[in-house]
Amino acid sequence: MPIHNVLWDFRYADPQPLIISNDLENIAANFRKTYWNLKNVGKTAIVASTDLWFSFVKIFMKFEENKKISHSIQIFRFMDEAIKWLGSKG
């Protein structure tokens, strides 16, 4: 069974547009739409190095908490940790 690993990098993204809109909810909806029907197991690593992005991603993860998605989702502050986790078998 193929494994699909995904890396979302928010290190250089501007969070300002999310503050004044409900785009975070749209991002969560698009994530669900993309991964909902995947039958393959995989991991999604999200790199959020700033406190603001980290908070946004935590909210996003709350949106997804009760959904049945085949991907494991993990948030990281540093890219090297995310890459290491994506490469691990567990």
NUPABA-341766 format. One record per residue: residue in three letters; chain; z, x, y of N, C-alpha, C in turn. Coordinates in steps of 0.2 Angstrom, whole numbers, plus 5000, padded with zeros to 4 digits. Layout:
<atoms>
<atom code="Ala" unit="A" n_up="Z" n_east="X" n_north="Y" ca_up="Z" ca_east="X" ca_north="Y" c_up="Z" c_east="X" c_north="Y"/>
...
</atoms>
This chain:
<atoms>
<atom code="Met" unit="A" n_up="5000" n_east="5004" n_north="4994" ca_up="5000" ca_east="5000" ca_north="5000" c_up="5000" c_east="5004" c_north="5006"/>
<atom code="Pro" unit="A" n_up="4995" n_east="5004" n_north="5011" ca_up="4995" ca_east="5008" ca_north="5017" c_up="5001" c_east="5006" c_north="5021"/>
<atom code="Ile" unit="A" n_up="5003" n_east="5011" n_north="5025" ca_up="5008" ca_east="5010" ca_north="5030" c_up="5005" c_east="5011" c_north="5037"/>
<atom code="His" unit="A" n_up="5007" n_east="5006" n_north="5041" ca_up="5004" ca_east="5007" ca_north="5048" c_up="5010" c_east="5008" c_north="5053"/>
<atom code="Asn" unit="A" n_up="5010" n_east="5014" n_north="5056" ca_up="5015" ca_east="5016" ca_north="5060" c_up="5012" c_east="5016" c_north="5067"/>
<atom code="Val" unit="A" n_up="5016" n_east="5013" n_north="5072" ca_up="5014" ca_east="5012" ca_north="5079" c_up="5019" c_east="5016" c_north="5084"/>
<atom code="Leu" unit="A" n_up="5016" n_east="5019" n_north="5089" ca_up="5021" ca_east="5022" ca_north="5094" c_up="5019" c_east="5019" c_north="5101"/>
<atom code="Trp" unit="A" n_up="5024" n_east="5016" n_north="5104" ca_up="5023" ca_east="5013" ca_north="5111" c_up="5027" c_east="5018" c_north="5115"/>
<atom code="Asp" unit="A" n_up="5023" n_east="5021" n_north="5120" ca_up="5026" ca_east="5026" ca_north="5125" c_up="5026" c_east="5023" c_north="5132"/>
<atom code="Phe" unit="A" n_up="5033" n_east="5022" n_north="5134" ca_up="5034" ca_east="5019" ca_north="5141" c_up="5037" c_east="5024" c_north="5145"/>
<atom code="Arg" unit="A" n_up="5036" n_east="5030" n_north="5144" ca_up="5039" ca_east="5036" ca_north="5148" c_up="5036" c_east="5036" c_north="5155"/>
<atom code="Tyr" unit="A" n_up="5030" n_east="5034" n_north="5156" ca_up="5026" ca_east="5035" ca_north="5162" c_up="5024" c_east="5028" c_north="5165"/>
<atom code="Ala" unit="A" n_up="5026" n_east="5023" n_north="5162" ca_up="5024" ca_east="5016" ca_north="5164" c_up="5029" c_east="5014" c_north="5170"/>
<atom code="Asp" unit="A" n_up="5026" n_east="5010" n_north="5174" ca_up="5030" ca_east="5008" ca_north="5180" c_up="5033" c_east="5001" c_north="5178"/>
<atom code="Pro" unit="A" n_up="5039" n_east="5000" n_north="5178" ca_up="5043" ca_east="4994" ca_north="5176" c_up="5043" c_east="4989" c_north="5182"/>
<atom code="Gln" unit="A" n_up="5041" n_east="4991" n_north="5188" ca_up="5041" ca_east="4986" ca_north="5194" c_up="5038" c_east="4979" c_north="5192"/>
<atom code="Pro" unit="A" n_up="5032" n_east="4979" n_north="5190" ca_up="5028" ca_east="4973" ca_north="5188" c_up="5032" c_east="4968" c_north="5184"/>
<atom code="Leu" unit="A" n_up="5036" n_east="4971" n_north="5179" ca_up="5040" ca_east="4967" ca_north="5174" c_up="5046" c_east="4964" c_north="5178"/>
<atom code="Ile" unit="A" n_up="5048" n_east="4967" n_north="5183" ca_up="5054" ca_east="4964" ca_north="5186" c_up="5052" c_east="4958" c_north="5190"/>
<atom code="Ile" unit="A" n_up="5046" n_east="4957" n_north="5193" ca_up="5044" ca_east="4952" ca_north="5197" c_up="5040" c_east="4947" c_north="5193"/>
<atom code="Ser" unit="A" n_up="5040" n_east="4947" n_north="5186" ca_up="5036" ca_east="4942" ca_north="5183" c_up="5039" c_east="4941" c_north="5176"/>
<atom code="Asn" unit="A" n_up="5036" n_east="4937" n_north="5172" ca_up="5039" ca_east="4936" ca_north="5165" c_up="5034" c_east="4940" c_north="5160"/>
<atom code="Asp" unit="A" n_up="5031" n_east="4946" n_north="5162" ca_up="5027" ca_east="4950" ca_north="5157" c_up="5031" c_east="4952" c_north="5151"/>
<atom code="Leu" unit="A" n_up="5037" n_east="4953" n_north="5152" ca_up="5041" ca_east="4956" ca_north="5146" c_up="5040" c_east="4950" c_north="5140"/>
<atom code="Glu" unit="A" n_up="5041" n_east="4944" n_north="5142" ca_up="5040" ca_east="4939" ca_north="5137" c_up="5033" c_east="4939" c_north="5134"/>
<atom code="Asn" unit="A" n_up="5028" n_east="4940" n_north="5139" ca_up="5021" ca_east="4941" ca_north="5136" c_up="5020" c_east="4946" c_north="5132"/>
<atom code="Ile" unit="A" n_up="5023" n_east="4952" n_north="5133" ca_up="5022" ca_east="4958" ca_north="5129" c_up="5025" c_east="4956" c_north="5122"/>
<atom code="Ala" unit="A" n_up="5031" n_east="4953" n_north="5122" ca_up="5034" ca_east="4951" ca_north="5115" c_up="5030" c_east="4946" c_north="5112"/>
<atom code="Ala" unit="A" n_up="5027" n_east="4941" n_north="5115" ca_up="5022" ca_east="4937" ca_north="5112" c_up="5016" c_east="4940" c_north="5109"/>
<atom code="Asn" unit="A" n_up="5013" n_east="4945" n_north="5112" ca_up="5007" ca_east="4949" ca_north="5110" c_up="5009" c_east="4953" c_north="5104"/>
<atom code="Phe" unit="A" n_up="5015" n_east="4956" n_north="5104" ca_up="5018" ca_east="4960" ca_north="5099" c_up="5018" c_east="4956" c_north="5092"/>
<atom code="Arg" unit="A" n_up="5021" n_east="4950" n_north="5093" ca_up="5021" ca_east="4945" ca_north="5087" c_up="5014" c_east="4943" c_north="5085"/>
<atom code="Lys" unit="A" n_up="5010" n_east="4942" n_north="5089" ca_up="5003" ca_east="4940" ca_north="5087" c_up="5000" c_east="4945" c_north="5084"/>
<atom code="Thr" unit="A" n_up="5001" n_east="4952" n_north="5086" ca_up="4997" ca_east="4957" ca_north="5083" c_up="5000" c_east="4959" c_north="5076"/>
<atom code="Tyr" unit="A" n_up="5007" n_east="4959" n_north="5075" ca_up="5010" ca_east="4961" ca_north="5069" c_up="5012" c_east="4955" c_north="5064"/>
<atom code="Trp" unit="A" n_up="5012" n_east="4949" n_north="5066" ca_up="5015" ca_east="4944" ca_north="5062" c_up="5011" c_east="4943" c_north="5055"/>
<atom code="Asn" unit="A" n_up="5005" n_east="4944" n_north="5055" ca_up="5001" ca_east="4943" ca_north="5049" c_up="5000" c_east="4949" c_north="5045"/>
<atom code="Leu" unit="A" n_up="5002" n_east="4955" n_north="5047" ca_up="5002" ca_east="4961" ca_north="5043" c_up="5005" c_east="4961" c_north="5037"/>
<atom code="Lys" unit="A" n_up="5002" n_east="4962" n_north="5031" ca_up="5005" ca_east="4962" ca_north="5025" c_up="5008" c_east="4969" c_north="5023"/>
<atom code="Asn" unit="A" n_up="5006" n_east="4974" n_north="5027" ca_up="5008" ca_east="4981" ca_north="5026" c_up="5014" c_east="4983" c_north="5029"/>
<atom code="Val" unit="A" n_up="5018" n_east="4987" n_north="5026" ca_up="5024" ca_east="4989" ca_north="5029" c_up="5023" c_east="4995" c_north="5034"/>
<atom code="Gly" unit="A" n_up="5027" n_east="4995" n_north="5039" ca_up="5026" ca_east="5000" ca_north="5044" c_up="5032" c_east="5001" c_north="5049"/>
<atom code="Lys" unit="A" n_up="5031" n_east="5005" n_north="5053" ca_up="5037" ca_east="5007" ca_north="5058" c_up="5034" c_east="5006" c_north="5065"/>
<atom code="Thr" unit="A" n_up="5037" n_east="5004" n_north="5070" ca_up="5035" ca_east="5004" ca_north="5077" c_up="5041" c_east="5008" c_north="5081"/>
<atom code="Ala" unit="A" n_up="5039" n_east="5014" n_north="5084" ca_up="5044" ca_east="5017" ca_north="5088" c_up="5042" c_east="5016" c_north="5095"/>
<atom code="Ile" unit="A" n_up="5047" n_east="5015" n_north="5099" ca_up="5046" ca_east="5013" ca_north="5106" c_up="5050" c_east="5019" c_north="5110"/>
<atom code="Val" unit="A" n_up="5046" n_east="5023" n_north="5114" ca_up="5050" ca_east="5028" ca_north="5118" c_up="5051" c_east="5025" c_north="5125"/>
<atom code="Ala" unit="A" n_up="5057" n_east="5025" n_north="5127" ca_up="5059" ca_east="5022" ca_north="5133" c_up="5064" c_east="5027" c_north="5136"/>
<atom code="Ser" unit="A" n_up="5062" n_east="5031" n_north="5140" ca_up="5066" ca_east="5037" ca_north="5143" c_up="5071" c_east="5035" c_north="5149"/>
<atom code="Thr" unit="A" n_up="5069" n_east="5030" n_north="5152" ca_up="5073" ca_east="5028" ca_north="5158" c_up="5078" c_east="5022" c_north="5156"/>
<atom code="Asp" unit="A" n_up="5083" n_east="5022" n_north="5160" ca_up="5088" ca_east="5016" ca_north="5158" c_up="5085" c_east="5009" c_north="5159"/>
<atom code="Leu" unit="A" n_up="5081" n_east="5008" n_north="5164" ca_up="5077" ca_east="5002" ca_north="5165" c_up="5073" c_east="5000" c_north="5159"/>
<atom code="Trp" unit="A" n_up="5069" n_east="5005" n_north="5157" ca_up="5064" ca_east="5003" ca_north="5151" c_up="5068" c_east="5002" c_north="5145"/>
<atom code="Phe" unit="A" n_up="5073" n_east="5006" n_north="5144" ca_up="5078" ca_east="5005" ca_north="5138" c_up="5080" c_east="4998" c_north="5138"/>
<atom code="Ser" unit="A" n_up="5083" n_east="4996" n_north="5144" ca_up="5085" ca_east="4989" ca_north="5144" c_up="5080" c_east="4984" c_north="5143"/>
<atom code="Phe" unit="A" n_up="5074" n_east="4985" n_north="5146" ca_up="5069" ca_east="4980" ca_north="5144" c_up="5067" c_east="4980" c_north="5137"/>
<atom code="Val" unit="A" n_up="5067" n_east="4986" n_north="5134" ca_up="5065" ca_east="4986" ca_north="5127" c_up="5071" c_east="4983" c_north="5122"/>
<atom code="Lys" unit="A" n_up="5077" n_east="4984" n_north="5124" ca_up="5082" ca_east="4980" ca_north="5121" c_up="5082" c_east="4973" c_north="5121"/>
<atom code="Ile" unit="A" n_up="5080" n_east="4970" n_north="5127" ca_up="5078" ca_east="4963" ca_north="5128" c_up="5073" c_east="4961" c_north="5123"/>
<atom code="Phe" unit="A" n_up="5067" n_east="4965" n_north="5123" ca_up="5062" ca_east="4963" ca_north="5119" c_up="5064" c_east="4963" c_north="5112"/>
<atom code="Met" unit="A" n_up="5068" n_east="4968" n_north="5110" ca_up="5070" ca_east="4968" ca_north="5103" c_up="5074" c_east="4962" c_north="5101"/>
<atom code="Lys" unit="A" n_up="5078" n_east="4959" n_north="5106" ca_up="5082" ca_east="4953" ca_north="5105" c_up="5077" c_east="4947" c_north="5104"/>
<atom code="Phe" unit="A" n_up="5071" n_east="4947" n_north="5107" ca_up="5066" ca_east="4942" ca_north="5106" c_up="5064" c_east="4942" c_north="5099"/>
<atom code="Glu" unit="A" n_up="5063" n_east="4948" n_north="5096" ca_up="5060" ca_east="4949" ca_north="5090" c_up="5065" c_east="4949" c_north="5084"/>
<atom code="Glu" unit="A" n_up="5072" n_east="4949" n_north="5086" ca_up="5077" ca_east="4950" ca_north="5081" c_up="5077" c_east="4945" c_north="5075"/>
<atom code="Asn" unit="A" n_up="5075" n_east="4939" n_north="5076" ca_up="5075" ca_east="4934" ca_north="5071" c_up="5068" c_east="4932" c_north="5068"/>
<atom code="Lys" unit="A" n_up="5063" n_east="4936" n_north="5070" ca_up="5056" ca_east="4935" ca_north="5068" c_up="5056" c_east="4939" c_north="5061"/>
<atom code="Lys" unit="A" n_up="5051" n_east="4936" n_north="5057" ca_up="5050" ca_east="4940" ca_north="5051" c_up="5044" c_east="4944" c_north="5051"/>
<atom code="Ile" unit="A" n_up="5045" n_east="4950" n_north="5054" ca_up="5040" ca_east="4955" ca_north="5055" c_up="5040" c_east="4961" c_north="5050"/>
<atom code="Ser" unit="A" n_up="5035" n_east="4963" n_north="5047" ca_up="5035" ca_east="4968" ca_north="5042" c_up="5037" c_east="4975" c_north="5044"/>
<atom code="His" unit="A" n_up="5036" n_east="4976" n_north="5051" ca_up="5038" ca_east="4982" ca_north="5054" c_up="5045" c_east="4983" c_north="5056"/>
<atom code="Ser" unit="A" n_up="5048" n_east="4989" n_north="5054" ca_up="5054" ca_east="4991" ca_north="5057" c_up="5053" c_east="4994" c_north="5064"/>
<atom code="Ile" unit="A" n_up="5057" n_east="4991" n_north="5069" ca_up="5057" ca_east="4993" ca_north="5076" c_up="5063" c_east="4997" c_north="5078"/>
<atom code="Gln" unit="A" n_up="5061" n_east="5003" n_north="5081" ca_up="5067" ca_east="5007" ca_north="5083" c_up="5065" c_east="5010" c_north="5090"/>
<atom code="Ile" unit="A" n_up="5070" n_east="5010" n_north="5095" ca_up="5069" ca_east="5013" ca_north="5101" c_up="5072" c_east="5020" c_north="5102"/>
<atom code="Phe" unit="A" n_up="5069" n_east="5024" n_north="5106" ca_up="5071" ca_east="5031" ca_north="5107" c_up="5070" c_east="5033" c_north="5114"/>
<atom code="Arg" unit="A" n_up="5074" n_east="5038" n_north="5116" ca_up="5074" ca_east="5040" ca_north="5123" c_up="5069" c_east="5046" c_north="5123"/>
<atom code="Phe" unit="A" n_up="5068" n_east="5050" n_north="5117" ca_up="5064" ca_east="5056" ca_north="5117" c_up="5058" c_east="5055" c_north="5112"/>
<atom code="Met" unit="A" n_up="5052" n_east="5057" n_north="5114" ca_up="5046" ca_east="5057" ca_north="5110" c_up="5047" c_east="5061" c_north="5103"/>
<atom code="Asp" unit="A" n_up="5050" n_east="5067" n_north="5104" ca_up="5051" ca_east="5070" ca_north="5097" c_up="5055" c_east="5067" c_north="5092"/>
<atom code="Glu" unit="A" n_up="5060" n_east="5063" n_north="5094" ca_up="5064" ca_east="5059" ca_north="5089" c_up="5060" c_east="5053" c_north="5087"/>
<atom code="Ala" unit="A" n_up="5056" n_east="5050" n_north="5091" ca_up="5052" ca_east="5045" ca_north="5088" c_up="5046" c_east="5047" c_north="5083"/>
<atom code="Ile" unit="A" n_up="5043" n_east="5053" n_north="5085" ca_up="5038" ca_east="5055" ca_north="5080" c_up="5041" c_east="5057" c_north="5074"/>
<atom code="Lys" unit="A" n_up="5047" n_east="5060" n_north="5074" ca_up="5051" ca_east="5062" ca_north="5068" c_up="5052" c_east="5056" c_north="5064"/>
<atom code="Trp" unit="A" n_up="5055" n_east="5051" n_north="5067" ca_up="5057" ca_east="5045" ca_north="5063" c_up="5050" c_east="5041" c_north="5060"/>
<atom code="Leu" unit="A" n_up="5045" n_east="5041" n_north="5064" ca_up="5039" ca_east="5039" ca_north="5061" c_up="5036" c_east="5042" c_north="5055"/>
<atom code="Gly" unit="A" n_up="5037" n_east="5049" n_north="5055" ca_up="5035" ca_east="5053" ca_north="5049" c_up="5040" c_east="5053" c_north="5043"/>
<atom code="Ser" unit="A" n_up="5046" n_east="5050" n_north="5044" ca_up="5051" ca_east="5050" ca_north="5039" c_up="5049" c_east="5044" c_north="5034"/>
<atom code="Lys" unit="A" n_up="5051" n_east="5045" n_north="5028" ca_up="5050" ca_east="5040" ca_north="5023" c_up="5054" c_east="5034" c_north="5023"/>
<atom code="Gly" unit="A" n_up="5060" n_east="5034" n_north="5026" ca_up="5065" ca_east="5029" ca_north="5026" c_up="5065" c_east="5024" c_north="5032"/>
</atoms>
